[in-house]
Amino acid sequence: MKRITLTCLAVLYCIFGLQAQNQNIFRIDYHYFTSEESETTPALQAWTNPDYLRVTAINESNIYIAQRTAGQAWYLIPESEEYIDLSDEAISEAPDIDLNTSETMDIAGYSCKLARIGIGTDEDTNEELFIKIWYTDKIPNVYWGEFDFLRHINGAALRIDINGNGFAANNVVKEKLLTSQFELPANYTEYTMDAYMEESDNQIAENRFIFRDESSELLGLKDEDGNIIAEAQFTYIHMAIDDIAIATKGDVYGVIDINGNEVLPFQYDYLSYNPDVEQFLYSINAKYGLMHKDGSIYIDAKYDRLDYMENGIAIFSMGDKDGLINEKGKVIVPATYDILLDRSKTHFIVVENDEYFLYSIKENKPVTKGFELLTFTDEPNLLLAYKDEKYGYVDTAGNTVIPFKFTSASIFTGGIATVAEDDDLEEFYLIDAKGERVELYQ
């Protein structure tokens, strides 16, 4: 009975989740700045890889998602659970972009090149005006809405400067995101003009809502009856996780509980929290480290970029190069790689010249040839790979275990993967780690 139940769940996962596999992806946190001041509180986040793109306001009031290879895109309105289909919208024409500049700028640990787009002349000074775009070709491009022209930049824009105003990245991390985060939610309906007329309270936890003080414009917490729980003293409050919430006071980050009590002091340049591993990623003086949930130091802040610790291993960056450290902070793979995408207990995946290679941590040498895609699965000795327009599965030596014959395939979860062989993706079925078909009522 347990086997039948698990298999049924896997089928439902296939039909309704459309391969809810993890995507290895870059997350970019953007903040706004003006000619007079610069905010460090994230106002916008983007997740990008060669196949997918997601851009959202920090309060998730609006979301742009795109499936690049499928040519589909939507604008989501979470409050009313509606969407606008942008798939048939005309792509913006490429502007006249000046790439012949030698200027560079280090942003969020990446060396960025300068691109300029002319937007006319200043009426008073007759000076030519430009949109200045600082971008890195180490990260796939990011674009949305009125910034659709950024799709014509060969890399992710980490700073957009329009006459001293714009937005810039203050944090870039590599993480995993479910493929479902780039799909149109099944419960959404197409946008109508009658919807989305009234803004609701911003709820961060059960019976906890953000309110803004009209005179100070600071944020506080109230309950559903309007009773003040925490006085307005914060400039930003994130959604609560495990009854704690990251908040800011001016330019510094801290952590509060759902009653507004201080859990971690407001002294950090940046904070994010991963409930799956119960770790904080923190930044002090432009260097990144890790803390346990109780605020005790896990990894000292001395890296230009840092990933969360998983299986006792974390990806770190120094300058433009990536490496690996263990939970004691010891370097186990030196920072020599342009893109170190993911790791397991024994191996890591590197992208070189648009090809994916599997390396041994112990030897720090490649153990497979290059693939067009390579990702770990829950099966420790099986990786999902892609070559010659087909998916298959290989072992940690690069040997083919399950043939490259699938037009679609998921990672293994609970010993089962979802695959299809037809071009129309209508005939999905389940396989086990040996590649054998799993029947529903076996």
C-alpha positions in Angstrom: 0.0 0.0 0.0 2.9 2.4 0.8 4.4 1.7 -2.6 1.1 2.4 -4.3 0.6 5.7 -2.4 4.1 6.9 -3.1 3.7 6.1 -6.8 0.4 7.8 -7.0 1.9 10.9 -5.4 4.7 10.8 -8.0 2.1 10.7 -10.8 0.3 13.6 -9.4 3.6 15.4 -9.0 4.2 14.8 -12.7 0.8 15.9 -13.9 0.3 18.9 -11.7 3.8 19.9 -10.8 5.3 19.5 -14.3 8.6 18.2 -13.0 9.1 20.2 -9.9 12.9 19.8 -10.2 15.4 22.2 -8.7 17.0 24.8 -10.9 20.6 25.9 -10.3 20.2 29.6 -10.5 21.7 33.0 -9.6 19.7 35.2 -7.2 20.4 39.0 -7.4 19.2 41.4 -4.7 18.8 44.9 -6.0 18.3 48.2 -4.1 17.3 51.6 -5.3 19.5 54.7 -5.2 19.2 58.3 -6.1 21.7 61.1 -6.7 21.3 62.1 -3.0 21.1 58.8 -1.2 21.4 55.0 -1.6 19.3 52.4 0.1 20.7 49.0 1.1 17.4 47.4 1.7 16.5 45.1 -1.2 13.6 46.4 -3.2 13.8 43.9 -6.1 15.0 40.3 -6.5 15.8 38.4 -9.7 16.5 34.7 -10.3 18.2 33.9 -13.6 19.8 31.0 -15.5 20.0 30.3 -19.2 16.5 28.8 -19.3 14.5 30.7 -16.7 14.0 34.2 -15.3 12.0 35.5 -12.4 11.9 39.1 -11.2 9.8 40.2 -8.2 9.3 43.2 -6.0 10.5 42.4 -2.5 6.9 42.4 -1.2 5.9 40.1 -4.1 3.2 42.6 -5.2 4.1 41.8 -8.8 6.2 39.1 -10.4 7.6 38.7 -13.9 8.5 35.1 -15.0 9.9 33.9 -18.3 10.7 30.5 -19.8 13.3 31.6 -22.2 13.7 28.5 -24.3 9.9 28.1 -24.6 9.4 31.7 -25.5 6.7 32.2 -22.8 6.4 35.0 -20.2 3.8 36.1 -17.7 3.2 39.0 -15.4 1.7 37.7 -12.1 -0.5 39.6 -9.7 -0.4 37.5 -6.5 -2.9 39.5 -4.6 -5.8 38.7 -6.9 -4.2 35.5 -8.3 -4.4 36.8 -11.8 -1.9 37.0 -14.7 -1.2 38.8 -17.9 0.2 36.7 -20.8 3.2 38.4 -22.3 4.2 35.5 -24.6 2.8 37.2 -27.7 4.1 40.6 -26.8 6.5 42.1 -29.3 10.1 42.0 -28.0 11.6 45.5 -27.7 13.9 46.6 -30.5 17.5 46.6 -29.6 18.6 50.1 -28.8 21.8 51.7 -29.9 24.2 50.3 -27.3 27.7 51.6 -26.9 29.9 48.8 -25.7 33.2 50.4 -26.7 34.1 51.5 -23.2 37.1 50.4 -21.1 35.5 51.3 -17.7 34.9 48.5 -15.2 33.3 48.4 -11.7 33.3 45.8 -9.0 29.7 45.1 -7.9 28.6 42.4 -5.5 31.9 40.6 -6.1 31.7 40.7 -9.9 33.8 42.7 -12.3 31.3 44.5 -14.5 31.7 46.2 -17.9 30.0 49.4 -18.9 27.4 49.7 -21.6 25.8 53.0 -22.5 22.5 53.9 -24.2 22.0 57.5 -25.4 18.8 59.1 -24.3 19.2 62.6 -25.7 20.9 65.8 -24.5 20.5 68.0 -21.4 18.6 71.2 -22.4 20.6 73.3 -20.1 24.2 72.1 -20.6 23.7 70.4 -24.0 25.5 67.4 -22.7 24.6 64.0 -24.0 22.7 61.9 -21.5 23.1 58.1 -21.1 21.6 55.2 -19.4 24.7 53.6 -17.9 24.5 49.8 -17.5 27.2 47.9 -15.5 26.9 44.2 -16.4 28.7 40.9 -16.0 28.8 38.2 -18.6 29.2 35.6 -15.8 25.4 35.7 -15.1 22.6 35.4 -17.7 20.8 38.6 -18.5 17.8 40.0 -16.5 14.9 42.0 -18.0 11.3 42.9 -17.2 8.6 45.5 -18.0 10.0 48.9 -18.9 13.5 47.4 -18.6 12.9 44.9 -21.4 15.8 46.5 -23.3 18.2 44.8 -20.9 17.5 41.5 -22.8 19.9 42.9 -25.5 22.8 43.2 -23.0 25.1 40.2 -23.0 24.9 39.5 -19.3 23.1 40.5 -16.1 22.9 44.3 -15.3 24.1 44.8 -11.7 23.8 48.5 -11.8 21.5 50.8 -13.9 22.2 54.5 -13.6 19.9 57.0 -15.2 21.2 60.5 -14.5 22.3 59.5 -10.9 19.2 57.5 -10.1 18.5 53.8 -10.6 19.1 50.5 -8.9 22.1 48.3 -8.1 22.9 44.8 -6.9 24.1 44.6 -3.3 24.1 40.8 -3.2 24.5 37.9 -5.6 24.2 34.2 -4.5 23.9 30.9 -6.2 21.0 28.8 -5.0 18.4 26.3 -6.1 14.8 27.1 -7.0 12.0 24.8 -7.9 11.1 24.8 -11.6 7.5 25.5 -10.5 8.6 29.0 -9.5 8.9 29.8 -13.3 5.5 28.3 -14.3 2.1 29.9 -14.5 0.2 28.9 -11.3 -2.7 26.6 -12.0 -5.1 28.6 -9.8 -4.4 32.0 -11.5 -7.0 33.4 -13.9 -6.3 35.9 -16.7 -6.3 39.5 -15.6 -9.5 41.6 -15.7 -9.7 45.3 -15.1 -12.2 44.8 -12.3 -9.7 43.1 -10.2 -6.7 44.4 -8.2 -8.5 47.6 -7.2 -7.9 47.6 -3.5 -4.6 47.1 -1.7 -4.8 44.7 1.3 -2.8 44.7 4.5 0.7 43.3 4.3 0.6 40.1 6.4 3.9 38.7 7.6 2.6 35.9 9.9 -0.6 34.7 11.5 -2.4 37.7 13.0 0.6 40.0 12.3 0.4 42.8 9.8 2.8 45.6 8.8 1.5 49.2 9.2 3.2 52.4 8.1 3.3 55.5 10.4 2.2 58.4 8.2 4.4 61.0 9.9 7.7 59.1 10.2 7.0 56.6 7.3 8.5 53.9 9.5 7.0 50.4 9.8 5.5 48.6 12.8 3.4 45.5 13.5 -0.3 45.3 14.4 -2.8 42.4 14.9 -5.9 41.8 12.8 -7.9 44.0 15.2 -5.6 47.0 14.6 -3.9 46.7 18.0 -0.3 47.9 17.9 2.1 45.1 18.6 5.4 46.8 17.8 5.8 50.6 17.4 6.8 52.0 14.0 10.6 51.9 14.1 11.7 49.8 11.1 12.4 50.7 7.5 11.7 47.2 6.2 10.2 43.9 7.6 10.4 40.6 5.7 7.9 37.8 5.8 8.2 35.9 9.0 9.7 32.4 8.9 9.6 30.2 12.0 8.1 33.3 13.9 11.2 35.4 13.2 11.6 38.1 10.5 14.5 40.0 9.1 14.1 43.7 9.4 16.1 46.9 8.8 16.6 50.1 10.7 18.0 52.5 8.2 20.9 50.7 6.4 21.5 48.0 9.0 19.8 44.6 9.2 18.7 42.7 12.3 16.1 40.0 13.2 12.9 40.4 15.3 10.2 38.0 16.5 6.6 38.5 15.5 6.1 40.8 18.5 8.8 43.1 17.4 11.4 42.0 20.0 15.0 42.0 18.9 16.4 38.5 18.2 19.6 39.5 16.5 21.1 43.0 16.8 20.8 45.6 14.0 24.4 45.6 13.0 24.6 43.7 9.7 25.1 45.1 6.1 23.0 42.2 4.8 21.0 39.2 6.2 19.0 36.4 4.6 17.7 33.2 6.2 17.3 29.6 4.9 14.9 27.6 7.0 15.9 24.3 5.4 19.3 24.5 6.9 18.5 27.0 9.7 21.3 29.3 8.7 21.7 33.0 8.3 23.8 34.4 5.5 25.2 37.7 6.8 27.5 40.5 5.6 29.8 42.9 7.4 32.1 45.3 5.7 31.2 43.8 2.3 32.3 40.3 3.3 30.0 37.3 3.8 29.7 34.6 6.5 27.2 32.2 8.0 25.4 32.1 11.4 23.4 29.4 13.1 19.7 30.2 13.8 20.6 31.3 17.3 23.0 33.9 16.0 26.2 32.1 16.8 28.9 32.3 14.2 29.2 29.3 11.9 31.6 30.8 9.2 33.4 34.1 9.7 32.6 36.9 7.3 35.6 37.0 5.0 34.3 35.9 1.6 33.2 38.1 -1.4 30.3 35.7 -1.9 29.1 32.7 0.0 26.4 30.0 -0.3 24.6 28.2 2.5 26.3 25.2 4.0 24.8 21.9 2.7 26.2 18.4 3.5 29.0 20.2 5.4 30.2 22.0 2.2 29.6 25.6 1.0 30.5 27.4 -2.3 32.5 30.6 -1.7 34.0 33.2 -4.0 37.0 35.4 -3.8 37.0 38.0 -6.5 35.6 36.4 -9.7 36.6 32.8 -8.7 34.6 30.1 -6.9 35.8 27.4 -4.6 34.6 25.1 -1.7 35.0 25.2 2.1 33.9 22.7 4.7 32.0 23.4 7.9 35.2 24.3 9.7 35.9 27.0 7.2 38.8 25.0 5.6 39.3 25.4 1.9 38.8 22.0 0.3 38.7 23.3 -3.3 40.7 26.5 -4.1 38.8 29.4 -5.7 40.0 28.9 -9.3 36.7 28.4 -11.1 34.6 31.0 -13.0 31.3 29.2 -12.2 31.1 26.5 -9.6 27.5 25.7 -9.8 26.7 23.0 -7.3 28.2 20.4 -5.0 27.5 17.1 -3.3 29.4 15.4 -0.5 32.0 14.1 -3.0 31.7 16.0 -6.3 31.0 19.5 -7.7 29.7 20.8 -11.0 31.6 23.5 -13.0 30.5 25.4 -16.1 33.3 26.0 -18.6 32.7 27.4 -22.1 29.0 26.7 -21.7 29.6 23.0 -20.9 28.9 21.3 -17.6 31.6 19.1 -16.0 31.7 17.0 -12.9 34.7 17.3 -10.7 36.0 15.1 -7.8 36.4 17.1 -4.6 39.1 14.8 -3.4 41.2 15.1 -6.6 40.0 18.5 -7.8 39.9 17.1 -11.3 37.2 16.5 -13.9 35.7 13.0 -14.0 33.3 13.5 -16.9 33.3 15.0 -20.3 31.3 18.1 -21.0 27.4 18.1 -21.1 24.9 20.7 -22.1 23.3 20.3 -18.7 24.3 18.4 -15.6 22.6 18.4 -12.2 22.6 16.3 -9.0 19.6 14.2 -8.0 18.5 12.6 -4.8 20.2 9.4 -5.9 23.8 9.8 -4.8 25.4 8.1 -7.8 23.0 9.4 -10.5 23.1 12.8 -12.3 20.6 14.1 -14.8 22.4 15.1 -18.0 21.5 16.6 -21.3 23.3 16.2 -24.7 22.3 16.1 -28.4 18.8 17.3 -27.5 18.1 14.3 -25.2 18.1 13.8 -21.4 19.7 10.8 -19.7 21.3 9.8 -16.5 25.0 9.3 -15.8 27.0 8.1 -12.8 29.8 10.0 -11.0 32.3 8.6 -13.5 30.3 10.0 -16.4 29.2 6.5 -17.6 25.7 6.4 -19.0 23.4 4.5 -16.6 20.0 5.4 -18.2 20.2 6.1 -22.0 19.8 9.6 -23.5 16.4 9.1 -25.0 14.1 11.4 -23.1 12.7 14.7 -24.4 11.9 15.7 -20.8 13.2 14.3 -17.5 13.2 15.2 -13.8 15.7 14.6 -11.1 15.1 11.5 -8.9 13.0 12.1 -5.8 12.2 9.2 -3.5 13.8 6.8 -6.0 11.5 7.9 -8.8 11.9 10.2 -11.8 9.3 11.5 -14.3 10.3 11.2 -18.0 8.8 11.6 -21.5 10.1 10.5 -24.9 7.6 12.2 -27.2 8.2 15.6 -28.7 4.8 16.9 -27.6 5.4 16.0 -23.9 2.1 14.3 -23.6 3.2 10.8 -22.6 4.9 11.1 -19.2 5.8 8.0 -17.2 7.8 7.0 -14.1 11.1 5.2 -13.9 13.2 3.9 -11.1 17.0 4.4 -10.6 17.6 1.4 -13.0 15.7 3.1 -15.7 12.8 0.6 -15.5 9.3 1.8 -15.9 7.3 1.9 -12.6 3.6 1.0 -13.0 1.0 2.7 -10.9 -0.4 -0.4 -9.3 2.7 -2.5 -9.2 
